[in-house]
Amino acid sequence: MQSPVALIPQLAGHIIAAGGKRLRPLLTLASARMCGYQGRRHIGLAASVEFIHTATLLHDDVVDESELRRGLDTANSVWGNQASVLVGDFLFSRAFQLMVADGSMRTLEILSNASAIISEGEVHQLITTNDTDTNEQAYLEVIEGKTAALFAAACQIGAVMAERSHDEEQALRRFGTGLGMAFQLVDDVLDYSAKQEALGKSVGDDFREGKITLPVVLAFERADGDEKAFWRRCLEDMDQRDGDLPHAMQLLQKHDCLNDSLERARAYGRDARSAMDVFPDGEIKQALIDALDFSIERAY
């Protein structure tokens, strides 16, 4: 992320130093090792995966007007929207430089396709925001694009580097997709159930931004007339008042929406786990399965 333009490493360093789980690059490194890859290409490609992710975070925080990420001030709240968008563009560009340096058209194809799908997912989410008529299928399409696509690509390129069979490549892609879907579903549940200190961001951010996530989709489907009017006022009209967030959380509990959303996450987790059956048992395979379990059962 180094650049002679001082603001770039300063701003990029801020978001990278804020921490995070580093789950996406971990998937690339672990998938390559599990497939028996012995070289060093996986390091540059894992960095590329993380830069794609970091660029989307910078852009997301501008779009969402977020002030907190992982418990710290967002880059846009410190340096402003213009700098955040432009440094995000730089990180996207640096990711593609790393892909080109890798020299494989196949990995370039997989990661560049994922980048395009992520952007489509973000735009799709923009369309569904404030729309309480959004159904479960539309929500799942959004998170498959904005989250699962990069998880899938991060895993798949491990098999590509190791020159493994098409079946193994697709198995890792399926594992990454299931993990990514489960990860985002849990994230959307946590927004209505976790403490800010544990989550590293404000509880209810999605509610305040009018985002239609699965817990809300289920609550609206199960709502009576008064409850539907409440959701429309809060999320479509963005007329939010004191006590609305606690009331929203009560409705989610009343209709069992959080538990049902978590059960969807567990179903994706089961599919991801079964995709790993084509690989022999071993330490790295177990580590990947542990990452899957963590993503579903995490408290933050």
Backbone hydrogen bonds, N-H to C=O, Kabsch-Sander energy under -0.5 kcal/mol:
donor,donor_aa,acceptor,acceptor_aa,energy
6,A,4,P,-1.0
8,I,5,V,-1.9
10,Q,6,A,-1.6
11,L,7,L,-2.9
12,A,8,I,-2.8
13,G,9,P,-2.0
14,H,10,Q,-1.2
15,I,11,L,-1.5
16,I,12,A,-2.1
17,A,13,G,-2.8
18,A,14,H,-0.8
19,G,16,I,-1.5
26,L,22,R,-1.6
27,L,23,L,-1.9
28,T,24,R,-1.4
29,L,25,P,-2.5
30,A,26,L,-2.9
31,S,27,L,-2.5
32,A,28,T,-2.1
33,R,29,L,-1.9
34,M,30,A,-2.9
35,C,31,S,-1.8
36,G,33,R,-1.6
37,Y,32,A,-2.7
43,I,40,R,-1.4
44,G,40,R,-0.8
45,L,41,R,-2.0
46,A,42,H,-2.0
47,A,43,I,-2.1
48,S,44,G,-2.0
49,V,45,L,-2.3
50,E,46,A,-2.2
51,F,47,A,-2.4
52,I,48,S,-2.2
53,H,49,V,-2.1
54,T,50,E,-2.9
55,A,51,F,-2.6
56,T,52,I,-1.9
57,L,53,H,-1.9
58,L,54,T,-2.2
59,H,55,A,-2.1
60,D,56,T,-3.0
61,D,57,L,-2.5
62,V,58,L,-1.1
63,V,59,H,-2.5
64,D,60,D,-3.2
65,E,61,D,-0.6
65,E,62,V,-0.6
66,S,61,D,-1.9
69,R,72,L,-2.7
71,G,200,G,-4.1
72,L,69,R,-2.0
74,T,67,E,-1.3
78,V,74,T,-1.1
79,W,75,A,-3.5
80,G,75,A,-0.6
80,G,76,N,-0.9
84,S,80,G,-1.6
85,V,81,N,-2.5
86,L,82,Q,-2.3
87,V,83,A,-2.5
88,G,84,S,-2.0
89,D,85,V,-2.1
90,F,86,L,-1.9
91,L,87,V,-2.3
92,F,88,G,-2.2
93,S,89,D,-2.4
94,R,90,F,-2.8
95,A,91,L,-2.2
96,F,92,F,-1.8
97,Q,93,S,-1.9
98,L,94,R,-2.2
99,M,95,A,-1.9
100,V,96,F,-2.5
101,A,97,Q,-2.4
102,D,98,L,-1.4
103,G,99,M,-0.9
103,G,100,V,-0.8
104,S,99,M,-0.5
105,M,103,G,-0.6
108,L,104,S,-2.0
109,E,105,M,-2.4
110,I,106,R,-2.3
111,L,107,T,-2.6
112,S,108,L,-2.4
113,N,109,E,-2.2
114,A,110,I,-1.9
115,S,111,L,-2.1
116,A,112,S,-2.0
117,I,113,N,-2.4
118,I,114,A,-2.5
119,S,115,S,-1.8
120,E,116,A,-2.1
121,G,117,I,-2.6
122,E,118,I,-2.3
123,V,119,S,-2.2
124,H,120,E,-2.7
125,Q,121,G,-2.3
126,L,122,E,-1.8
127,I,123,V,-1.7
128,T,124,H,-1.8
129,T,125,Q,-1.8
130,N,210,G,-2.9
131,D,128,T,-2.1
132,T,130,N,-0.7
134,T,131,D,-1.8
139,Y,135,N,-2.1
140,L,136,E,-2.6
141,E,137,Q,-2.1
142,V,138,A,-1.9
143,I,139,Y,-2.2
144,E,140,L,-2.1
145,G,141,E,-1.6
146,K,142,V,-3.0
147,T,143,I,-1.8
148,A,143,I,-2.3
149,A,144,E,-1.4
150,L,147,T,-0.7
151,F,147,T,-1.3
152,A,148,A,-2.8
153,A,149,A,-2.2
154,A,150,L,-2.7
155,C,151,F,-1.7
156,Q,152,A,-2.6
157,I,153,A,-2.3
158,G,155,C,-1.2
159,A,155,C,-0.8
159,A,156,Q,-0.8
160,V,156,Q,-1.7
161,M,157,I,-2.5
162,A,158,G,-1.4
163,E,160,V,-1.4
164,R,159,A,-2.4
169,E,165,S,-2.4
170,Q,166,H,-2.7
171,A,167,D,-2.0
172,L,168,E,-2.2
173,R,169,E,-1.9
174,R,170,Q,-2.5
175,F,171,A,-2.3
176,G,172,L,-2.6
177,T,173,R,-2.4
178,G,174,R,-2.5
179,L,175,F,-2.5
180,G,176,G,-2.7
181,M,177,T,-2.6
182,A,178,G,-2.4
183,F,179,L,-2.8
184,Q,180,G,-2.2
185,L,181,M,-2.3
186,V,182,A,-2.4
187,D,183,F,-2.1
188,D,184,Q,-2.3
189,V,185,L,-1.6
190,L,186,V,-2.9
191,D,187,D,-1.3
192,Y,189,V,-1.8
193,S,190,L,-1.4
194,A,190,L,-2.5
199,L,195,K,-2.4
200,G,196,Q,-2.7
201,K,196,Q,-0.6
204,G,191,D,-2.3
205,D,202,S,-1.1
208,R,204,G,-2.8
209,E,205,D,-1.9
210,G,206,D,-0.5
210,G,207,F,-1.2
211,K,206,D,-2.6
213,T,211,K,-1.0
216,V,213,T,-0.7
217,V,213,T,-2.4
218,L,214,L,-2.7
219,A,215,P,-2.0
220,F,216,V,-2.8
221,E,217,V,-2.1
222,R,218,L,-1.7
223,A,220,F,-0.8
228,K,224,D,-2.6
229,A,225,G,-2.0
230,F,226,D,-1.9
231,W,227,E,-2.4
232,R,228,K,-2.4
233,R,229,A,-2.4
234,C,230,F,-2.4
235,L,231,W,-2.9
236,E,231,W,-0.6
236,E,232,R,-1.6
237,D,232,R,-2.5
239,D,233,R,-2.9
240,Q,238,M,-1.1
244,D,241,R,-2.2
247,H,243,G,-1.8
248,A,244,D,-2.8
249,M,245,L,-2.5
250,Q,246,P,-2.0
251,L,247,H,-2.3
252,L,248,A,-2.1
253,Q,249,M,-1.9
254,K,250,Q,-3.0
255,H,251,L,-2.1
256,D,253,Q,-1.4
257,C,252,L,-2.5
258,L,252,L,-0.6
260,D,256,D,-1.9
261,S,257,C,-2.0
262,L,258,L,-2.3
263,E,259,N,-2.1
264,R,260,D,-1.6
265,A,261,S,-1.9
266,R,262,L,-2.5
267,A,263,E,-1.9
268,Y,264,R,-2.1
269,G,265,A,-2.2
270,R,266,R,-2.3
271,D,267,A,-1.9
272,A,268,Y,-2.4
273,R,269,G,-2.5
274,S,270,R,-2.2
275,A,271,D,-1.5
276,M,272,A,-0.7
276,M,273,R,-1.1
277,D,274,S,-1.6
278,V,275,A,-0.8
279,F,276,M,-1.9
286,Q,282,G,-2.3
287,A,283,E,-2.0
288,L,284,I,-2.2
289,I,285,K,-2.2
290,D,286,Q,-2.7
291,A,287,A,-2.1
292,L,288,L,-1.8
293,D,289,I,-2.6
294,F,290,D,-2.8
295,S,291,A,-2.1
296,I,292,L,-1.4
297,E,293,D,-2.6
298,R,294,F,-1.8
